[in-house]
């Protein structure tokens, strides 16, 4: 009998990153794929493309006892309707609702994917609550998958779950990187790339510093913008920010205004696919994050042969080879500028080595084989 798998996430745009072509891979192996996530205008088309059934139910990041109760009830009904055998919960809230519903419905395999440690940048009562929620989620699961070695080490140190209950898939990540058909410089169509550069006003002589993801404080966007300010004398430098602003952990108004009004800063907003072309427009990728689970963008950029600058925090510390595929930095504008110039002026990093490292350690097919071991 075919097994029925349910993934629970908070919002649509994480599906291509957290699962992506996993849907097709496991469907071809006889599994039936299902999703619960918050309503989205993009969900129907993506479900048809990837071949999964879905339920739209609010999975909000903020705690709302009444709304969360409704969502747990909806997930339970969907589990019963689809005869779910395996439930996989992603992110703190998606994981919490999925594991509680799976536990209530006695789903035999309940996998909580710990994408990071959200409490790392919190203090006091908030930190205690966030850690307690994670421990409850872990308790309701049958297995906890940490997305990086450093998240696994920290999870064990902080007693979020027994060590024997926790693991990582291969070398890390929850899905791996499609280094063959997607994040591969060889598949880029030159005419399309040229058109995108013209659309965003990027010239052939421009040196593009790039970032992809949520535009929030925790991602080090303030430090990145201030570092860019210190490159004013480099007239051909541009900053490409691929992502969207968020109210939670929002950037200061002056930083948001700079991003929206500076002609040298390119703000794209939400991009629904085609990220490989945006990496192709970058000369260097910067993630000055304060905390991560495992930064997918860092791996994607390396797969596209781009040098990377990132911080030595949880998650990020596992994502590059310092001095070979990129550089670690402190969360200061001065250090970011120093490392940018080391790559921009001294040509200190060969992007080809980063691609080779990602292929050998984080290709999606390697990760999917590890995932399947928990499904049987």
C-alpha distance (Angstrom), angle and dihedral (degrees) to the residues before:
residue distance angle dihedral
X1 . . .
X2 3.81 . .
X3 3.79 116.1 .
X4 3.79 121.4 -124.0
X5 3.81 116.4 -137.1
X6 3.81 125.3 -163.4
X7 3.82 123.5 -164.1
X8 3.82 117.3 -165.4
X9 3.83 117.7 -160.8
X10 3.78 133.7 163.5
X11 3.83 101.2 -127.1
X12 3.79 138.1 13.7
X13 3.78 100.2 -117.0
X14 3.83 93.4 67.5
X15 3.82 92.1 59.9
X16 3.84 96.2 82.1
X17 3.82 89.7 49.1
X18 3.81 101.5 39.5
X19 3.82 97.1 39.1
X20 3.83 114.0 -3.7
X21 3.80 113.7 146.8
X22 3.80 89.1 5.0
X23 3.80 82.7 90.8
X24 3.82 92.4 63.2
X25 3.80 93.8 38.1
X26 3.79 94.7 56.3
X27 3.79 93.8 37.3
X28 3.81 89.0 57.8
X29 3.80 87.8 52.6
X30 3.80 91.0 56.0
X31 3.80 102.4 -95.5
X32 3.82 121.5 132.8
X33 3.79 111.1 -133.3
X34 3.82 126.2 -146.6
X35 3.82 136.5 174.5
X36 3.79 137.3 -161.2
X37 3.80 117.1 -167.6
X38 3.78 142.6 135.6
X39 3.82 117.0 -68.6
X40 3.81 115.5 -79.5
X41 3.79 136.2 172.0
X42 3.82 88.6 -135.5
X43 3.79 98.3 51.7
X44 3.82 99.9 83.9
X45 3.80 95.0 53.3
X46 3.80 92.6 44.1
X47 3.82 92.0 49.2
X48 3.80 90.5 51.8
X49 3.80 91.6 47.9
X50 3.82 94.6 48.3
X51 3.79 97.2 34.9
X52 3.81 104.9 -121.6
X53 3.80 136.1 131.6
X54 3.78 117.7 -124.7
X55 3.77 147.5 -170.3
X56 3.80 123.1 -152.9
X57 3.80 111.3 -141.4
X58 3.82 127.4 147.6
X59 3.81 112.7 -94.6
X60 3.79 99.3 179.1
X61 3.80 123.0 -174.1
X62 3.79 92.9 -137.0
X63 3.79 119.4 75.6
X64 3.80 113.9 -104.3
X65 3.79 112.5 164.9
X66 3.81 95.1 -160.3
X67 3.82 95.2 44.6
X68 3.79 93.2 42.6
X69 3.81 90.5 51.0
X70 3.82 89.8 53.1
X71 3.81 91.0 49.1
X72 3.82 92.7 49.1
X73 3.80 89.1 50.4
X74 3.83 90.7 49.2
X75 3.80 91.6 49.3
X76 3.81 90.7 49.4
X77 3.81 91.0 52.5
X78 3.80 90.8 48.0
X79 3.81 91.1 48.8
X80 3.80 89.7 53.9
X81 3.81 94.2 44.2
X82 3.81 94.7 48.8
X83 3.83 94.1 37.3
X84 3.79 91.0 -127.3
X85 3.83 116.9 -154.6
X86 3.82 98.6 177.3
X87 3.81 127.1 32.7
X88 3.81 120.8 -168.3
X89 3.81 119.2 -168.2
X90 3.79 122.6 -161.6
X91 3.84 130.7 -161.1
X92 3.83 122.7 5.2
X93 3.80 97.6 -71.8
X94 3.79 98.4 35.0
X95 3.77 88.8 46.7
X96 3.81 93.4 48.8
X97 3.81 95.3 50.4
X98 3.80 92.8 41.9
X99 3.80 95.4 49.1
X100 3.81 94.3 45.8
X101 3.82 91.4 48.4
X102 3.80 91.8 44.5
X103 3.81 91.4 49.1
X104 3.81 92.2 48.4
X105 3.82 91.0 49.3
X106 3.82 92.1 44.3
X107 3.81 93.2 -123.9
X108 3.83 102.5 -178.4
X109 3.84 97.9 -138.6
X110 3.82 116.0 43.5
X111 3.82 115.3 172.5
X112 3.79 121.3 -171.9
X113 3.81 111.4 -162.4
X114 3.80 107.5 -153.8
X115 3.82 103.3 -151.9
X116 3.78 93.9 -178.5
X117 3.77 145.1 -38.1
X118 3.79 106.0 -84.8
X119 3.81 91.9 -176.5
X120 3.82 92.9 63.5
X121 3.81 92.5 90.9
X122 3.82 94.7 38.8
X123 3.80 130.9 87.2
X124 3.79 140.9 -161.0
X125 3.79 120.7 -3.6
X126 3.81 93.8 -5.0
X127 3.80 90.9 56.0
X128 3.81 91.2 48.6
X129 3.82 92.1 50.4
X130 3.82 93.3 47.9
X131 3.80 92.1 49.3
X132 3.82 91.2 46.9
X133 3.81 91.1 51.6
X134 3.81 90.4 51.0
X135 3.81 90.9 49.7
X136 3.82 90.7 50.9
X137 3.81 90.6 49.7
X138 3.80 90.6 49.1
X139 3.82 91.4 48.5
X140 3.81 91.6 55.2
X141 3.81 92.6 49.2
X142 3.79 128.8 82.4
X143 3.82 92.1 -147.0
X144 3.81 134.9 14.9
X145 3.79 116.9 -149.5
X146 3.81 115.6 -161.7
X147 3.79 114.5 -157.1
X148 3.81 96.6 -139.2
X149 3.81 139.4 24.8
X150 3.81 91.3 -114.3
X151 3.82 92.3 51.9
X152 3.80 88.5 50.5
X153 3.82 92.4 50.4
X154 3.80 92.7 47.6
X155 3.82 92.3 45.5
X156 3.79 90.8 54.8
X157 3.83 92.5 45.0
X158 3.81 90.9 51.5
X159 3.82 92.9 46.3
X160 3.81 95.1 -124.1
X161 3.80 89.6 151.1
X162 3.82 137.5 -14.9
X163 3.81 111.7 -71.6
X164 3.83 92.0 -122.0
X165 3.82 89.8 58.9
X166 3.81 94.2 54.8
X167 3.80 131.3 75.8
X168 3.81 146.2 146.8
X169 3.80 129.4 -123.8
X170 3.82 109.6 -115.4
X171 3.85 107.4 -52.6
X172 3.82 94.0 -20.0
X173 3.84 145.2 -76.0
X174 3.80 125.1 95.5
X175 3.79 97.4 -111.8
X176 3.78 110.6 9.8
X177 3.81 124.8 -137.2
X178 3.80 126.5 -70.3
X179 3.79 96.0 -129.5
X180 3.81 94.1 169.4
X181 3.80 110.3 49.3
X182 3.79 102.5 16.1
X183 3.80 120.0 21.3
X184 3.77 95.8 38.6
X185 3.83 124.4 115.4
X186 3.80 89.0 -144.9
X187 3.84 92.7 67.5
X188 3.81 95.3 54.1
X189 3.81 113.4 115.6
X190 3.83 106.5 -138.4
X191 3.82 94.9 -148.1
X192 3.81 92.2 53.6
X193 3.81 91.3 47.9
X194 3.79 91.4 49.7
X195 3.80 90.2 50.6
X196 3.81 92.3 51.4
X197 3.79 91.7 49.5
X198 3.79 90.0 51.9
X199 3.80 91.1 47.6
X200 3.81 92.4 54.1
X201 3.78 96.4 38.1
X202 3.79 97.3 -112.9
X203 3.80 113.8 155.6
X204 3.77 127.7 -153.2
X205 3.81 91.7 -108.6
X206 3.82 95.7 46.8
X207 3.80 119.1 114.5
X208 3.80 105.6 -142.4
X209 3.81 121.7 -153.9
X210 3.79 107.8 -163.4
X211 3.79 143.1 -163.4
X212 3.82 133.1 175.0
X213 3.79 127.7 -164.4
X214 3.80 141.1 49.4
X215 3.80 114.9 -15.3
X216 3.81 99.6 -130.6
X217 3.80 138.7 125.7
X218 3.81 95.8 -101.1
X219 3.81 90.5 61.2
X220 3.81 91.6 61.3
X221 3.80 94.1 -114.2
X222 3.82 92.1 143.7
X223 3.81 90.8 56.1
X224 3.81 91.7 44.2
X225 3.82 93.1 52.9
X226 3.81 91.3 46.7
X227 3.79 90.0 49.3
X228 3.79 88.8 51.7
X229 3.83 88.3 53.4
X230 3.79 88.8 59.3
X231 3.81 89.5 56.8
X232 3.80 92.4 62.2
X233 3.80 91.9 118.7
X234 3.78 89.1 60.1
X235 3.80 96.5 79.4
X236 3.79 94.5 -175.7
X237 3.84 94.6 57.9
X238 3.80 119.4 108.3
X239 3.79 131.4 179.8
X240 3.82 116.5 -137.0
X241 3.82 113.9 -163.1
X242 3.81 113.1 -172.9
X243 3.79 108.8 -170.3
X244 3.77 143.4 51.5
X245 3.79 140.1 -85.8
X246 3.80 118.7 -104.6
X247 3.80 131.4 -158.5
X248 3.80 92.8 -139.0
X249 3.81 109.4 79.6
X250 3.81 86.6 -0.8
X251 3.79 123.0 -168.0
X252 3.84 117.8 -110.2
X253 3.79 113.6 -89.8
X254 3.81 93.2 -114.0
X255 3.82 91.2 56.3
X256 3.80 91.6 47.4
X257 3.80 90.5 50.3
X258 3.80 90.9 49.9
X259 3.80 90.9 51.9
X260 3.81 92.6 48.8
X261 3.81 98.7 41.8
X262 3.81 107.7 33.0
X263 3.81 108.4 98.2
X264 3.81 90.1 -150.1
X265 3.81 92.2 58.1
X266 3.81 115.9 77.5
X267 3.81 113.0 -155.0
X268 3.81 113.6 -172.7
X269 3.81 102.9 177.0
X270 3.82 117.5 -150.1
X271 3.80 114.1 -6.9
X272 3.81 116.5 -160.7
X273 3.80 102.5 -154.8
X274 3.79 136.5 -35.1
X275 3.80 94.6 84.3
X276 3.79 91.1 149.9
X277 3.81 88.7 71.8
X278 3.79 92.1 53.7
X279 3.80 91.1 51.7
X280 3.80 87.2 49.5
X281 3.81 89.2 58.9
X282 3.82 91.1 54.2
X283 3.79 126.4 86.6
X284 3.78 93.1 -168.2
X285 3.81 135.3 11.2
X286 3.81 121.9 -140.1
X287 3.81 128.5 -166.4
X288 3.81 110.5 171.0
X289 3.81 92.3 177.3
X290 3.81 127.7 167.3
X291 3.81 93.4 -151.9
X292 3.80 137.9 3.0
X293 3.75 141.7 168.0
X294 3.77 95.5 -144.7
X295 3.83 114.9 -35.6
X296 3.80 105.4 -126.8
X297 3.80 92.1 -172.1
X298 3.81 90.5 61.4
X299 3.82 90.8 55.8
X300 3.80 92.9 43.6
X301 3.80 91.4 51.5
X302 3.81 91.7 49.6
X303 3.81 90.5 48.1
X304 3.81 85.7 56.3
X305 3.83 88.7 53.1
X306 3.80 95.6 -107.4
X307 3.82 123.2 144.4
X308 3.81 112.6 -119.9
X309 3.80 135.1 -145.8
X310 3.80 116.4 -164.8
X311 3.80 142.0 147.9
X312 3.79 128.0 -95.0
X313 3.83 93.6 -118.4
X314 3.80 128.8 124.1
X315 3.80 109.5 -57.6
X316 3.80 95.8 7.3
X317 3.81 91.1 66.3
X318 3.83 88.4 66.6
X319 3.81 96.3 46.9
X320 3.83 106.4 75.8
X321 3.78 141.5 26.8
X322 3.79 102.9 -117.9
X323 3.79 111.9 -122.2
X324 3.81 93.6 7.0
X325 3.81 109.0 57.8
X326 3.81 96.6 12.3
X327 3.80 145.6 -37.5
X328 3.78 134.9 -87.2
X329 3.81 115.9 -132.0
X330 3.77 139.5 -173.6
X331 3.81 118.3 -113.5
X332 3.80 92.5 -95.8
X333 3.78 130.7 110.0
X334 3.80 90.2 -133.1
X335 3.80 94.6 56.8
X336 3.81 92.2 44.3
X337 3.82 90.3 53.1
X338 3.80 91.3 48.2
X339 3.81 92.5 53.3
X340 3.82 92.9 43.1
X341 3.79 90.2 54.5
X342 3.79 91.0 46.3
X343 3.80 87.8 60.1
X344 3.82 98.2 32.7
X345 3.79 98.0 46.4
X346 3.80 105.8 19.6
X347 3.85 97.1 38.2
X348 3.82 87.2 -137.4
X349 3.84 97.5 162.4
X350 3.81 129.3 58.0
X351 3.80 108.1 -151.0
X352 3.81 92.6 -154.1
X353 3.80 90.7 71.3
X354 3.81 90.7 55.9
X355 3.79 91.6 53.7
X356 3.81 91.7 49.8
X357 3.82 90.9 50.3
X358 3.83 93.0 50.6
X359 3.82 92.7 47.8
X360 3.81 91.7 51.3
X361 3.80 96.2 46.2
X362 3.82 112.6 20.2
X363 3.79 109.7 29.6
X364 3.79 108.9 139.7
X365 3.79 94.6 -122.4
X366 3.80 90.5 60.8
X367 3.81 91.1 51.9
X368 3.80 95.5 44.8
X369 3.80 91.5 56.7
X370 3.82 88.7 55.1
X371 3.80 91.6 47.9
X372 3.79 92.3 53.0
X373 3.82 90.7 57.9
X374 3.83 88.3 69.2
X375 3.80 92.7 48.7
X376 3.80 98.7 58.8
